[in-house]
Amino acid sequence: MFQYIEKLGATTIYYLQDMGRMGLFLLQSFAGIFSHPFRFRETMRQIKEIGSSSLGLIAFTGAFTGMVLGLQGYYTLSKFGSEGALGSAVALSLIRELGPVLTALMVTGRAGSAMCAEIGIMRNSEQLDALECMSIDPFRYLITPKFLATLISLPILTQFFNLIGIAGGYLAGVVLLGVNPGAYTSGIEQSVVNLDINLGIVKSFVFALLIVWICTGRGYFVHLIRGAGFGAEGVSRVTTQAVVYSSISVLLWDYLITAVML
C-alpha cells in the first residue's frame, strides 16, 4: 500500500513541477520580447514559415469545409423552406467556430509539430546548452520569435480560412444547388455582427498562444518529460504529445470562450 501512496505522491510532484516549468517558460518567452536586440529578421522568417507556408493548406481546408457546410446546410434548411438562410448559416458556423478551430488544428499539425521537433533536437544535441554557455538568451534568440510569429499569423490565417470557406459555401449552395445569390450574400450581411467577428478573433489569439506555448515548451523540456526517452525516440514521443495536448487544449478553450462570450 505504501508503494501506491509513494507513486501517487511522486506523480503529483512531477505534474506540479511540470506546470511550474511551463508557467515560467511562458513568462520568460514574453520577457524575451523586451530584450535587446530584437530579432526582427528571425520573426519575419518565422511568420513566413508558420503563416505564408500554410496558406495552401488553409485554402484547401477552408474551401472544402465551406462546400460541405453549403451542402449540409442546404439539405437541412430545404426541409423547412429556408434555403435563403444558407449564407448566414455558413458564415456564422465558420466565423464563430469552425474557422478558428480548424485553422488552429491545421497549424498545430503542420507548424506546431515542426517547432517542437526542432527545439527538442536542439535540446538533445546540446545546442541550447551551447547558447547559454555563450551568454545568449535562448528565449530571445529562439523562442520569442516563434511566439510573436504564431500570434500574428494564426488570426490572419483564420480570416483567410473564413473568406475561402464562405466562397466555398457560395460555390456549393448558389452555383451547384441554385440558391439565390442575393439571398446568400444578404443573409451574411444581416446575420454577422461585430460580436461574431470579435469572438473568432479572440479565439484565434488564444489558440495561437496555446499552440506555440505547448509545442515549444514540450520541445524545450524534452529531457525532463517522464517516459520520453532519449534521442530521436524521445523527440518523436514528445512531438506527438505536443500535438495531442495542443489539439485538446484548442477544443477545450473553444468551449470555454464560447460559454463566456455568448
ChimeraX commands (.cxc) that place a marker at each C-alpha (Angstrom):
marker #1 position 0.00,0.00,0.00 radius 0.5
marker #1 position 2.85,2.38,0.77 radius 0.5
marker #1 position 4.14,1.83,-2.77 radius 0.5
marker #1 position 0.90,3.18,-4.24 radius 0.5
marker #1 position 0.97,6.19,-1.91 radius 0.5
marker #1 position 4.58,6.88,-2.84 radius 0.5
marker #1 position 3.77,6.55,-6.53 radius 0.5
marker #1 position 0.80,8.91,-6.19 radius 0.5
marker #1 position 2.95,11.48,-4.38 radius 0.5
marker #1 position 5.75,11.24,-6.93 radius 0.5
marker #1 position 3.26,11.66,-9.80 radius 0.5
marker #1 position 1.65,14.68,-8.11 radius 0.5
marker #1 position 5.04,16.32,-7.52 radius 0.5
marker #1 position 6.07,15.64,-11.13 radius 0.5
marker #1 position 2.98,17.30,-12.61 radius 0.5
marker #1 position 3.21,20.27,-10.23 radius 0.5
marker #1 position 6.84,20.76,-11.27 radius 0.5
marker #1 position 5.87,20.44,-14.93 radius 0.5
marker #1 position 3.13,23.05,-14.53 radius 0.5
marker #1 position 5.57,25.37,-12.79 radius 0.5
marker #1 position 8.19,24.92,-15.52 radius 0.5
marker #1 position 5.64,25.65,-18.24 radius 0.5
marker #1 position 4.38,28.74,-16.39 radius 0.5
marker #1 position 7.89,30.15,-16.02 radius 0.5
marker #1 position 8.58,29.23,-19.66 radius 0.5
marker #1 position 5.62,31.34,-20.77 radius 0.5
marker #1 position 6.77,34.33,-18.69 radius 0.5
marker #1 position 10.34,34.09,-20.00 radius 0.5
marker #1 position 9.09,33.82,-23.57 radius 0.5
marker #1 position 7.14,37.08,-23.26 radius 0.5
marker #1 position 10.04,38.72,-21.43 radius 0.5
marker #1 position 12.17,37.97,-24.48 radius 0.5
marker #1 position 10.05,40.44,-26.46 radius 0.5
marker #1 position 11.51,43.31,-24.44 radius 0.5
marker #1 position 15.11,42.04,-24.59 radius 0.5
marker #1 position 17.55,43.76,-26.90 radius 0.5
marker #1 position 18.45,43.44,-29.66 radius 0.5
marker #1 position 15.06,42.42,-31.03 radius 0.5
marker #1 position 15.34,39.71,-33.70 radius 0.5
marker #1 position 13.12,41.28,-36.36 radius 0.5
marker #1 position 14.51,39.28,-39.28 radius 0.5
marker #1 position 14.06,35.96,-37.47 radius 0.5
marker #1 position 10.50,36.92,-36.56 radius 0.5
marker #1 position 9.75,37.66,-40.22 radius 0.5
marker #1 position 11.25,34.31,-41.20 radius 0.5
marker #1 position 9.04,32.53,-38.69 radius 0.5
marker #1 position 5.97,34.38,-39.98 radius 0.5
marker #1 position 6.84,33.07,-43.44 radius 0.5
marker #1 position 7.31,29.52,-42.13 radius 0.5
marker #1 position 4.20,29.47,-39.96 radius 0.5
marker #1 position 1.91,31.78,-41.89 radius 0.5
marker #1 position 2.76,32.10,-45.57 radius 0.5
marker #1 position 3.74,28.46,-45.99 radius 0.5
marker #1 position 0.40,27.39,-44.50 radius 0.5
marker #1 position -1.77,29.36,-46.93 radius 0.5
marker #1 position -2.19,26.48,-49.37 radius 0.5
marker #1 position -3.26,24.05,-46.66 radius 0.5
marker #1 position -5.62,26.61,-45.12 radius 0.5
marker #1 position -7.15,27.47,-48.50 radius 0.5
marker #1 position -7.73,23.79,-49.36 radius 0.5
marker #1 position -9.23,23.02,-45.95 radius 0.5
marker #1 position -11.36,26.16,-45.91 radius 0.5
marker #1 position -12.75,25.62,-49.41 radius 0.5
marker #1 position -13.94,22.09,-48.79 radius 0.5
marker #1 position -15.20,22.93,-45.30 radius 0.5
marker #1 position -17.34,25.69,-46.79 radius 0.5
marker #1 position -18.57,23.42,-49.57 radius 0.5
marker #1 position -19.56,20.72,-47.09 radius 0.5
marker #1 position -21.35,23.30,-44.95 radius 0.5
marker #1 position -23.15,24.52,-48.07 radius 0.5
marker #1 position -24.32,21.03,-48.99 radius 0.5
marker #1 position -25.33,20.01,-45.47 radius 0.5
marker #1 position -26.92,23.39,-44.73 radius 0.5
marker #1 position -28.97,23.28,-47.92 radius 0.5
marker #1 position -30.14,19.75,-47.14 radius 0.5
marker #1 position -31.28,20.77,-43.66 radius 0.5
marker #1 position -32.75,24.17,-44.50 radius 0.5
marker #1 position -34.65,22.87,-47.54 radius 0.5
marker #1 position -36.78,20.76,-45.20 radius 0.5
marker #1 position -38.15,23.98,-43.71 radius 0.5
marker #1 position -38.22,26.02,-46.90 radius 0.5
marker #1 position -35.45,28.29,-45.63 radius 0.5
marker #1 position -32.77,27.88,-48.29 radius 0.5
marker #1 position -32.31,31.67,-48.30 radius 0.5
marker #1 position -30.72,31.44,-44.83 radius 0.5
marker #1 position -27.87,29.30,-46.16 radius 0.5
marker #1 position -25.45,32.24,-46.32 radius 0.5
marker #1 position -25.93,33.20,-42.68 radius 0.5
marker #1 position -25.65,29.56,-41.56 radius 0.5
marker #1 position -22.37,29.04,-43.42 radius 0.5
marker #1 position -20.86,32.38,-42.37 radius 0.5
marker #1 position -21.76,32.09,-38.69 radius 0.5
marker #1 position -20.55,28.50,-38.48 radius 0.5
marker #1 position -17.21,29.46,-39.97 radius 0.5
marker #1 position -16.61,32.78,-38.23 radius 0.5
marker #1 position -17.67,31.71,-34.74 radius 0.5
marker #1 position -16.48,28.10,-34.56 radius 0.5
marker #1 position -15.05,26.16,-37.48 radius 0.5
marker #1 position -12.71,28.85,-38.81 radius 0.5
marker #1 position -10.66,29.39,-35.63 radius 0.5
marker #1 position -10.75,25.72,-34.57 radius 0.5
marker #1 position -9.84,24.10,-37.89 radius 0.5
marker #1 position -7.18,26.70,-38.63 radius 0.5
marker #1 position -5.61,26.07,-35.22 radius 0.5
marker #1 position -5.67,22.30,-35.74 radius 0.5
marker #1 position -4.09,22.61,-39.18 radius 0.5
marker #1 position -1.35,24.92,-37.90 radius 0.5
marker #1 position -0.74,22.59,-34.97 radius 0.5
marker #1 position -0.23,19.63,-37.26 radius 0.5
marker #1 position 1.93,21.48,-39.74 radius 0.5
marker #1 position 3.91,24.12,-37.82 radius 0.5
marker #1 position 3.46,23.18,-34.16 radius 0.5
marker #1 position 4.94,19.73,-34.60 radius 0.5
marker #1 position 7.89,21.21,-36.51 radius 0.5
marker #1 position 8.58,23.73,-33.74 radius 0.5
marker #1 position 8.51,21.04,-31.07 radius 0.5
marker #1 position 10.78,18.69,-33.02 radius 0.5
marker #1 position 13.25,21.47,-33.87 radius 0.5
marker #1 position 13.65,22.62,-30.27 radius 0.5
marker #1 position 13.67,19.06,-28.96 radius 0.5
marker #1 position 16.52,18.13,-31.28 radius 0.5
marker #1 position 18.42,21.25,-30.25 radius 0.5
marker #1 position 17.98,20.27,-26.61 radius 0.5
marker #1 position 19.14,16.69,-27.12 radius 0.5
marker #1 position 22.13,17.77,-29.20 radius 0.5
marker #1 position 23.05,20.32,-26.51 radius 0.5
marker #1 position 22.69,23.30,-28.83 radius 0.5
marker #1 position 20.54,25.11,-26.26 radius 0.5
marker #1 position 23.20,24.49,-23.62 radius 0.5
marker #1 position 25.79,25.90,-26.03 radius 0.5
marker #1 position 23.74,29.10,-26.43 radius 0.5
marker #1 position 23.62,29.54,-22.67 radius 0.5
marker #1 position 27.38,28.93,-22.43 radius 0.5
marker #1 position 27.88,31.77,-24.94 radius 0.5
marker #1 position 25.64,34.05,-22.81 radius 0.5
marker #1 position 22.93,34.04,-25.49 radius 0.5
marker #1 position 19.40,34.01,-24.12 radius 0.5
marker #1 position 17.69,31.03,-25.80 radius 0.5
marker #1 position 14.29,32.63,-25.27 radius 0.5
marker #1 position 15.15,35.88,-27.04 radius 0.5
marker #1 position 17.16,34.06,-29.68 radius 0.5
marker #1 position 14.86,31.12,-30.42 radius 0.5
marker #1 position 11.53,31.00,-28.58 radius 0.5
marker #1 position 10.22,34.59,-28.66 radius 0.5
marker #1 position 10.28,34.93,-32.49 radius 0.5
marker #1 position 8.14,31.79,-32.73 radius 0.5
marker #1 position 5.70,33.21,-30.15 radius 0.5
marker #1 position 5.32,36.50,-32.00 radius 0.5
marker #1 position 5.07,34.86,-35.41 radius 0.5
marker #1 position 2.33,32.48,-34.28 radius 0.5
marker #1 position 0.36,35.23,-32.53 radius 0.5
marker #1 position 0.50,37.31,-35.73 radius 0.5
marker #1 position -0.03,34.53,-38.26 radius 0.5
marker #1 position -2.89,32.50,-36.81 radius 0.5
marker #1 position -5.52,35.30,-36.64 radius 0.5
marker #1 position -4.70,36.27,-40.24 radius 0.5
marker #1 position -4.89,32.64,-41.39 radius 0.5
marker #1 position -8.22,32.32,-39.60 radius 0.5
marker #1 position -9.74,35.25,-41.50 radius 0.5
marker #1 position -8.37,33.83,-44.74 radius 0.5
marker #1 position -9.95,30.47,-43.87 radius 0.5
marker #1 position -13.30,32.21,-43.26 radius 0.5
marker #1 position -13.23,34.03,-46.61 radius 0.5
marker #1 position -12.33,30.90,-48.56 radius 0.5
marker #1 position -14.94,28.89,-46.64 radius 0.5
marker #1 position -17.71,31.40,-47.39 radius 0.5
marker #1 position -16.71,31.32,-51.05 radius 0.5
marker #1 position -16.82,27.51,-50.94 radius 0.5
marker #1 position -20.31,27.65,-49.43 radius 0.5
marker #1 position -21.33,30.02,-52.23 radius 0.5
marker #1 position -19.99,27.59,-54.83 radius 0.5
marker #1 position -21.86,24.65,-53.35 radius 0.5
marker #1 position -25.09,26.44,-52.47 radius 0.5
marker #1 position -25.51,29.01,-55.24 radius 0.5
marker #1 position -23.65,27.60,-58.22 radius 0.5
marker #1 position -24.34,23.89,-57.73 radius 0.5
marker #1 position -27.69,23.84,-55.88 radius 0.5
marker #1 position -29.32,27.00,-57.23 radius 0.5
marker #1 position -29.76,29.09,-54.07 radius 0.5
marker #1 position -30.50,32.74,-54.83 radius 0.5
marker #1 position -27.15,34.60,-54.78 radius 0.5
marker #1 position -28.72,37.77,-53.39 radius 0.5
marker #1 position -30.28,35.85,-50.51 radius 0.5
marker #1 position -26.94,34.19,-49.77 radius 0.5
marker #1 position -24.96,37.43,-49.56 radius 0.5
marker #1 position -27.70,39.48,-47.83 radius 0.5
marker #1 position -28.08,36.74,-45.24 radius 0.5
marker #1 position -24.40,37.12,-44.38 radius 0.5
marker #1 position -24.67,40.92,-44.15 radius 0.5
marker #1 position -27.72,40.80,-41.89 radius 0.5
marker #1 position -26.67,37.98,-39.55 radius 0.5
marker #1 position -22.93,38.56,-38.97 radius 0.5
marker #1 position -22.35,41.22,-36.32 radius 0.5
marker #1 position -19.28,42.55,-34.55 radius 0.5
marker #1 position -19.71,40.11,-31.65 radius 0.5
marker #1 position -19.33,37.18,-34.04 radius 0.5
marker #1 position -16.17,38.61,-35.61 radius 0.5
marker #1 position -14.68,39.54,-32.24 radius 0.5
marker #1 position -15.39,36.06,-30.90 radius 0.5
marker #1 position -13.48,34.49,-33.77 radius 0.5
marker #1 position -10.54,36.88,-33.34 radius 0.5
marker #1 position -10.31,36.26,-29.59 radius 0.5
marker #1 position -10.37,32.51,-30.17 radius 0.5
marker #1 position -7.64,32.70,-32.78 radius 0.5
marker #1 position -5.34,34.66,-30.43 radius 0.5
marker #1 position -5.95,32.26,-27.54 radius 0.5
marker #1 position -5.42,29.23,-29.78 radius 0.5
marker #1 position -2.21,30.71,-31.14 radius 0.5
marker #1 position -0.87,31.21,-27.62 radius 0.5
marker #1 position -1.80,27.66,-26.61 radius 0.5
marker #1 position -0.21,26.09,-29.69 radius 0.5
marker #1 position 3.13,27.89,-29.53 radius 0.5
marker #1 position 3.34,27.60,-25.73 radius 0.5
marker #1 position 2.70,23.87,-25.60 radius 0.5
marker #1 position 4.72,22.93,-28.69 radius 0.5
marker #1 position 7.81,24.97,-27.87 radius 0.5
marker #1 position 7.61,24.16,-24.16 radius 0.5
marker #1 position 7.40,20.40,-24.72 radius 0.5
marker #1 position 10.41,20.55,-27.00 radius 0.5
marker #1 position 12.39,22.76,-24.64 radius 0.5
marker #1 position 11.85,20.40,-21.69 radius 0.5
marker #1 position 12.13,17.15,-23.64 radius 0.5
marker #1 position 14.90,15.94,-21.31 radius 0.5
marker #1 position 12.66,16.38,-18.25 radius 0.5
marker #1 position 9.47,14.75,-19.53 radius 0.5
marker #1 position 8.70,11.42,-17.93 radius 0.5
marker #1 position 8.77,8.45,-20.28 radius 0.5
marker #1 position 10.02,10.44,-23.25 radius 0.5
marker #1 position 13.29,8.55,-23.59 radius 0.5
marker #1 position 16.41,9.90,-25.21 radius 0.5
marker #1 position 17.45,10.79,-28.73 radius 0.5
marker #1 position 15.17,10.55,-31.76 radius 0.5
marker #1 position 12.66,8.35,-29.95 radius 0.5
marker #1 position 12.25,10.91,-27.18 radius 0.5
marker #1 position 11.75,13.77,-29.64 radius 0.5
marker #1 position 9.15,11.79,-31.60 radius 0.5
marker #1 position 7.17,10.95,-28.45 radius 0.5
marker #1 position 7.26,14.50,-27.16 radius 0.5
marker #1 position 6.24,15.88,-30.56 radius 0.5
marker #1 position 3.23,13.55,-30.65 radius 0.5
marker #1 position 2.39,14.59,-27.09 radius 0.5
marker #1 position 2.63,18.27,-28.00 radius 0.5
marker #1 position 0.26,17.90,-30.96 radius 0.5
marker #1 position -2.26,15.94,-28.88 radius 0.5
marker #1 position -2.12,18.38,-25.96 radius 0.5
marker #1 position -2.43,21.37,-28.28 radius 0.5
marker #1 position -5.44,19.90,-30.10 radius 0.5
marker #1 position -7.21,19.03,-26.85 radius 0.5
marker #1 position -6.48,22.49,-25.44 radius 0.5
marker #1 position -7.91,24.15,-28.56 radius 0.5
marker #1 position -11.17,22.19,-28.27 radius 0.5
marker #1 position -11.42,22.80,-24.53 radius 0.5
marker #1 position -10.79,26.53,-24.75 radius 0.5
marker #1 position -13.15,26.80,-27.72 radius 0.5
marker #1 position -15.97,25.72,-25.44 radius 0.5
marker #1 position -14.86,27.92,-22.55 radius 0.5
marker #1 position -14.54,31.07,-24.66 radius 0.5
marker #1 position -17.90,30.43,-26.34 radius 0.5
marker #1 position -19.59,29.91,-22.98 radius 0.5
marker #1 position -18.12,33.14,-21.58 radius 0.5
marker #1 position -18.67,35.43,-24.59 radius 0.5
marker #1 position -22.11,34.29,-25.68 radius 0.5
marker link #1:1,2 radius 0.2
marker link #1:2,3 radius 0.2
marker link #1:3,4 radius 0.2
marker link #1:4,5 radius 0.2
marker link #1:5,6 radius 0.2
marker link #1:6,7 radius 0.2
marker link #1:7,8 radius 0.2
marker link #1:8,9 radius 0.2
marker link #1:9,10 radius 0.2
marker link #1:10,11 radius 0.2
marker link #1:11,12 radius 0.2
marker link #1:12,13 radius 0.2
marker link #1:13,14 radius 0.2
marker link #1:14,15 radius 0.2
marker link #1:15,16 radius 0.2
marker link #1:16,17 radius 0.2
marker link #1:17,18 radius 0.2
marker link #1:18,19 radius 0.2
marker link #1:19,20 radius 0.2
marker link #1:20,21 radius 0.2
marker link #1:21,22 radius 0.2
marker link #1:22,23 radius 0.2
marker link #1:23,24 radius 0.2
marker link #1:24,25 radius 0.2
marker link #1:25,26 radius 0.2
marker link #1:26,27 radius 0.2
marker link #1:27,28 radius 0.2
marker link #1:28,29 radius 0.2
marker link #1:29,30 radius 0.2
marker link #1:30,31 radius 0.2
marker link #1:31,32 radius 0.2
marker link #1:32,33 radius 0.2
marker link #1:33,34 radius 0.2
marker link #1:34,35 radius 0.2
marker link #1:35,36 radius 0.2
marker link #1:36,37 radius 0.2
marker link #1:37,38 radius 0.2
marker link #1:38,39 radius 0.2
marker link #1:39,40 radius 0.2
marker link #1:40,41 radius 0.2
marker link #1:41,42 radius 0.2
marker link #1:42,43 radius 0.2
marker link #1:43,44 radius 0.2
marker link #1:44,45 radius 0.2
marker link #1:45,46 radius 0.2
marker link #1:46,47 radius 0.2
marker link #1:47,48 radius 0.2
marker link #1:48,49 radius 0.2
marker link #1:49,50 radius 0.2
marker link #1:50,51 radius 0.2
marker link #1:51,52 radius 0.2
marker link #1:52,53 radius 0.2
marker link #1:53,54 radius 0.2
marker link #1:54,55 radius 0.2
marker link #1:55,56 radius 0.2
marker link #1:56,57 radius 0.2
marker link #1:57,58 radius 0.2
marker link #1:58,59 radius 0.2
marker link #1:59,60 radius 0.2
marker link #1:60,61 radius 0.2
marker link #1:61,62 radius 0.2
marker link #1:62,63 radius 0.2
marker link #1:63,64 radius 0.2
marker link #1:64,65 radius 0.2
marker link #1:65,66 radius 0.2
marker link #1:66,67 radius 0.2
marker link #1:67,68 radius 0.2
marker link #1:68,69 radius 0.2
marker link #1:69,70 radius 0.2
marker link #1:70,71 radius 0.2
marker link #1:71,72 radius 0.2
marker link #1:72,73 radius 0.2
marker link #1:73,74 radius 0.2
marker link #1:74,75 radius 0.2
marker link #1:75,76 radius 0.2
marker link #1:76,77 radius 0.2
marker link #1:77,78 radius 0.2
marker link #1:78,79 radius 0.2
marker link #1:79,80 radius 0.2
marker link #1:80,81 radius 0.2
marker link #1:81,82 radius 0.2
marker link #1:82,83 radius 0.2
marker link #1:83,84 radius 0.2
marker link #1:84,85 radius 0.2
marker link #1:85,86 radius 0.2
marker link #1:86,87 radius 0.2
marker link #1:87,88 radius 0.2
marker link #1:88,89 radius 0.2
marker link #1:89,90 radius 0.2
marker link #1:90,91 radius 0.2
marker link #1:91,92 radius 0.2
marker link #1:92,93 radius 0.2
marker link #1:93,94 radius 0.2
marker link #1:94,95 radius 0.2
marker link #1:95,96 radius 0.2
marker link #1:96,97 radius 0.2
marker link #1:97,98 radius 0.2
marker link #1:98,99 radius 0.2
marker link #1:99,100 radius 0.2
marker link #1:100,101 radius 0.2
marker link #1:101,102 radius 0.2
marker link #1:102,103 radius 0.2
marker link #1:103,104 radius 0.2
marker link #1:104,105 radius 0.2
marker link #1:105,106 radius 0.2
marker link #1:106,107 radius 0.2
marker link #1:107,108 radius 0.2
marker link #1:108,109 radius 0.2
marker link #1:109,110 radius 0.2
marker link #1:110,111 radius 0.2
marker link #1:111,112 radius 0.2
marker link #1:112,113 radius 0.2
marker link #1:113,114 radius 0.2
marker link #1:114,115 radius 0.2
marker link #1:115,116 radius 0.2
marker link #1:116,117 radius 0.2
marker link #1:117,118 radius 0.2
marker link #1:118,119 radius 0.2
marker link #1:119,120 radius 0.2
marker link #1:120,121 radius 0.2
marker link #1:121,122 radius 0.2
marker link #1:122,123 radius 0.2
marker link #1:123,124 radius 0.2
marker link #1:124,125 radius 0.2
marker link #1:125,126 radius 0.2
marker link #1:126,127 radius 0.2
marker link #1:127,128 radius 0.2
marker link #1:128,129 radius 0.2
marker link #1:129,130 radius 0.2
marker link #1:130,131 radius 0.2
marker link #1:131,132 radius 0.2
marker link #1:132,133 radius 0.2
marker link #1:133,134 radius 0.2
marker link #1:134,135 radius 0.2
marker link #1:135,136 radius 0.2
marker link #1:136,137 radius 0.2
marker link #1:137,138 radius 0.2
marker link #1:138,139 radius 0.2
marker link #1:139,140 radius 0.2
marker link #1:140,141 radius 0.2
marker link #1:141,142 radius 0.2
marker link #1:142,143 radius 0.2
marker link #1:143,144 radius 0.2
marker link #1:144,145 radius 0.2
marker link #1:145,146 radius 0.2
marker link #1:146,147 radius 0.2
marker link #1:147,148 radius 0.2
marker link #1:148,149 radius 0.2
marker link #1:149,150 radius 0.2
marker link #1:150,151 radius 0.2
marker link #1:151,152 radius 0.2
marker link #1:152,153 radius 0.2
marker link #1:153,154 radius 0.2
marker link #1:154,155 radius 0.2
marker link #1:155,156 radius 0.2
marker link #1:156,157 radius 0.2
marker link #1:157,158 radius 0.2
marker link #1:158,159 radius 0.2
marker link #1:159,160 radius 0.2
marker link #1:160,161 radius 0.2
marker link #1:161,162 radius 0.2
marker link #1:162,163 radius 0.2
marker link #1:163,164 radius 0.2
marker link #1:164,165 radius 0.2
marker link #1:165,166 radius 0.2
marker link #1:166,167 radius 0.2
marker link #1:167,168 radius 0.2
marker link #1:168,169 radius 0.2
marker link #1:169,170 radius 0.2
marker link #1:170,171 radius 0.2
marker link #1:171,172 radius 0.2
marker link #1:172,173 radius 0.2
marker link #1:173,174 radius 0.2
marker link #1:174,175 radius 0.2
marker link #1:175,176 radius 0.2
marker link #1:176,177 radius 0.2
marker link #1:177,178 radius 0.2
marker link #1:178,179 radius 0.2
marker link #1:179,180 radius 0.2
marker link #1:180,181 radius 0.2
marker link #1:181,182 radius 0.2
marker link #1:182,183 radius 0.2
marker link #1:183,184 radius 0.2
marker link #1:184,185 radius 0.2
marker link #1:185,186 radius 0.2
marker link #1:186,187 radius 0.2
marker link #1:187,188 radius 0.2
marker link #1:188,189 radius 0.2
marker link #1:189,190 radius 0.2
marker link #1:190,191 radius 0.2
marker link #1:191,192 radius 0.2
marker link #1:192,193 radius 0.2
marker link #1:193,194 radius 0.2
marker link #1:194,195 radius 0.2
marker link #1:195,196 radius 0.2
marker link #1:196,197 radius 0.2
marker link #1:197,198 radius 0.2
marker link #1:198,199 radius 0.2
marker link #1:199,200 radius 0.2
marker link #1:200,201 radius 0.2
marker link #1:201,202 radius 0.2
marker link #1:202,203 radius 0.2
marker link #1:203,204 radius 0.2
marker link #1:204,205 radius 0.2
marker link #1:205,206 radius 0.2
marker link #1:206,207 radius 0.2
marker link #1:207,208 radius 0.2
marker link #1:208,209 radius 0.2
marker link #1:209,210 radius 0.2
marker link #1:210,211 radius 0.2
marker link #1:211,212 radius 0.2
marker link #1:212,213 radius 0.2
marker link #1:213,214 radius 0.2
marker link #1:214,215 radius 0.2
marker link #1:215,216 radius 0.2
marker link #1:216,217 radius 0.2
marker link #1:217,218 radius 0.2
marker link #1:218,219 radius 0.2
marker link #1:219,220 radius 0.2
marker link #1:220,221 radius 0.2
marker link #1:221,222 radius 0.2
marker link #1:222,223 radius 0.2
marker link #1:223,224 radius 0.2
marker link #1:224,225 radius 0.2
marker link #1:225,226 radius 0.2
marker link #1:226,227 radius 0.2
marker link #1:227,228 radius 0.2
marker link #1:228,229 radius 0.2
marker link #1:229,230 radius 0.2
marker link #1:230,231 radius 0.2
marker link #1:231,232 radius 0.2
marker link #1:232,233 radius 0.2
marker link #1:233,234 radius 0.2
marker link #1:234,235 radius 0.2
marker link #1:235,236 radius 0.2
marker link #1:236,237 radius 0.2
marker link #1:237,238 radius 0.2
marker link #1:238,239 radius 0.2
marker link #1:239,240 radius 0.2
marker link #1:240,241 radius 0.2
marker link #1:241,242 radius 0.2
marker link #1:242,243 radius 0.2
marker link #1:243,244 radius 0.2
marker link #1:244,245 radius 0.2
marker link #1:245,246 radius 0.2
marker link #1:246,247 radius 0.2
marker link #1:247,248 radius 0.2
marker link #1:248,249 radius 0.2
marker link #1:249,250 radius 0.2
marker link #1:250,251 radius 0.2
marker link #1:251,252 radius 0.2
marker link #1:252,253 radius 0.2
marker link #1:253,254 radius 0.2
marker link #1:254,255 radius 0.2
marker link #1:255,256 radius 0.2
marker link #1:256,257 radius 0.2
marker link #1:257,258 radius 0.2
marker link #1:258,259 radius 0.2
marker link #1:259,260 radius 0.2
marker link #1:260,261 radius 0.2
marker link #1:261,262 radius 0.2
view
